[in-house]
């Protein structure tokens, strides 16, 4: 299963404003920069949080250029879930890189969960729009 039900998208400390400072609606298309990375353990329990601004994702209409963790930088097609339009999947990432990536775009923020079938942990990269 790509998205573990027990893993909650916990927010890191950041600006008090949700979305943009001017209150504009934030769209998925564009450049996103990380502000922290959360690590979760085998049972989905929160383990650690690291402030981090070195990761990025750039969304176009059909593709995402993803630069996270120790995974190679990739440009892949993405799909928005029909059941929940805040959930984004990257179908080819598992076949091509052995990683499971699932994103959630909600309240002006982007979170990408990274898992691997051989790991007993997962990461959630948190982004805000540039």
VMD Tcl script that draws the C-alpha trace (Angstrom):
set ca {
  {0.00 0.00 0.00}
  {1.50 3.32 -1.06}
  {0.18 5.47 1.72}
  {0.26 4.01 5.21}
  {-2.92 4.93 7.03}
  {-1.08 5.23 10.31}
  {1.25 7.94 9.06}
  {-0.23 11.35 9.69}
  {0.91 14.44 7.84}
  {2.23 16.37 10.87}
  {3.18 19.99 10.21}
  {6.59 21.42 11.06}
  {6.98 24.82 12.59}
  {6.96 27.50 9.89}
  {5.27 30.80 9.11}
  {1.88 31.23 10.78}
  {0.23 32.05 7.44}
  {-1.19 29.17 5.45}
  {-0.71 29.50 1.71}
  {0.79 32.78 0.59}
  {1.26 35.92 2.62}
  {-1.28 37.81 0.51}
  {-3.92 35.11 1.01}
  {-3.83 34.06 -2.66}
  {-4.75 30.53 -3.59}
  {-1.68 28.35 -4.09}
  {-1.64 26.09 -7.14}
  {0.31 22.87 -7.58}
  {2.06 23.99 -10.80}
  {5.40 25.67 -10.08}
  {8.49 25.33 -7.91}
  {8.35 24.01 -4.35}
  {11.21 24.15 -1.81}
  {11.46 21.96 1.28}
  {11.38 23.43 4.76}
  {11.75 20.20 6.76}
  {11.87 16.42 6.63}
  {10.07 14.16 9.11}
  {11.14 10.56 9.77}
  {8.61 7.94 10.85}
  {9.36 4.51 12.30}
  {8.17 1.03 11.44}
  {4.74 1.52 13.02}
  {4.24 5.02 11.66}
  {5.42 6.69 14.85}
  {7.15 10.06 14.61}
  {10.93 9.65 15.10}
  {12.70 12.87 14.12}
  {12.33 16.22 12.35}
  {15.09 17.99 10.46}
  {14.81 21.55 9.14}
  {15.92 21.34 5.51}
  {15.73 23.68 2.51}
  {17.83 21.70 0.03}
  {15.09 19.62 -1.64}
  {12.74 20.72 -4.40}
  {9.89 19.69 -6.66}
  {8.85 21.45 -9.86}
  {5.38 20.63 -11.20}
  {4.25 21.22 -14.78}
  {0.84 20.26 -16.17}
  {1.83 16.58 -16.47}
  {5.26 16.00 -14.90}
  {7.17 16.59 -11.68}
  {10.93 17.09 -11.40}
  {11.73 15.69 -7.95}
  {14.99 16.20 -6.02}
  {14.68 14.59 -2.57}
  {16.88 12.62 -0.19}
  {19.40 10.20 -1.63}
  {17.07 9.29 -4.51}
  {18.38 10.35 -7.94}
  {16.82 13.52 -9.33}
  {13.95 12.39 -11.55}
  {11.34 13.85 -13.85}
  {8.22 11.68 -13.88}
  {4.57 11.87 -14.78}
  {2.15 12.18 -11.90}
  {-1.51 11.36 -11.35}
  {-4.07 13.02 -9.11}
  {-6.26 10.53 -7.26}
  {-9.85 10.28 -8.46}
  {-10.98 9.50 -4.88}
  {-9.18 12.40 -3.19}
  {-7.94 15.30 -5.33}
  {-5.35 16.24 -2.66}
  {-3.43 12.96 -3.19}
  {-0.83 12.70 -5.97}
  {0.90 9.51 -7.06}
  {3.98 8.91 -9.19}
  {3.33 5.50 -10.83}
  {6.68 4.97 -12.57}
  {8.87 5.77 -9.55}
  {8.42 2.35 -7.97}
  {9.16 0.43 -11.17}
  {12.12 2.64 -12.11}
  {13.70 3.38 -8.69}
  {12.18 0.97 -6.17}
  {10.68 3.86 -4.19}
  {7.09 4.51 -3.25}
  {6.23 8.20 -3.42}
  {2.85 9.67 -2.52}
  {2.20 13.38 -2.21}
  {-0.52 15.40 -0.59}
  {-1.25 18.96 -1.73}
  {-3.45 20.62 0.86}
  {-3.87 24.03 2.47}
  {-1.13 25.60 0.34}
  {1.48 23.03 1.31}
  {2.95 19.94 -0.32}
  {4.10 16.82 1.55}
  {5.77 13.86 -0.16}
  {6.06 10.53 1.65}
  {8.99 8.35 0.55}
  {9.05 4.64 1.36}
  {10.90 1.56 0.19}
  {9.69 -2.02 0.64}
  {12.97 -2.89 2.43}
  {12.91 0.03 4.88}
  {11.38 -0.09 8.33}
  {11.01 3.71 8.26}
  {9.70 6.42 5.94}
  {10.33 10.10 5.27}
  {7.87 12.92 4.71}
  {9.37 15.91 2.89}
  {7.44 19.14 3.49}
  {7.43 21.94 0.94}
  {6.16 25.45 0.47}
  {5.81 27.23 -2.83}
  {8.48 29.70 -3.96}
}
mol new
graphics top color blue
foreach p $ca { graphics top sphere $p radius 0.5 }
foreach p [lrange $ca 0 end-1] q [lrange $ca 1 end] { graphics top cylinder $p $q radius 0.2 }
display resetview
